[in-house]
Amino acid sequence: EQEIDGHLRLIRSERGVLVMAELDLAPVTLECARCLEPFETPLSVAFDEEYVLNRDPLTGRPLPVEADDFHIDEHRHLDLSEAVRQYEQAALPLRPLCRADCRGLCPHCGRNLNTDPCTCADSADDRWSALAGLQQRLEMEDGDGAPEA
């Protein structure tokens, strides 16, 4: 169970009831894609879905329904939980970040760079050594340190 706050509007339709919802869901706990730390974020969803009757209310005869329709049960209750679950899943970020400026983990030692300083970044990466040499050569040729365009 989760707490949900919001507004619902129910409108009778030809096949059943149109539910128009704007909901603020309880905060969900996600894992940051950069630093892997858990964090909470609020979620809001909005949807318009038609809930259809399985049987004609006057005659009791079965009505044509599609497999992906939301149904009104035999007691004429609307259960919004499946629609809320689907829209909640769609509202989750593909790449959740605890904050926009999250520095992530050190690729060498795995420290969380948001909380702990790391000396690994000070050590040179051999893959960039050729460019470092080129930078030094350009600075010596130019004299003022700025490369010419």
ABEGO torsion letter per residue (X at the ends): XBBBBEBBBBBBBAAEBBBBBBBBBBBBBBBBAAAGBBBBBBBBBBBBBBBBBABBAAAGBBBBBBAABBBBBAAGBBBAAAAAAAAAAAABBABBBABAABAEBBAAAGBBAAABBBAAAABBBAAAAAAAAAAAAAAAAAGAGBBBX
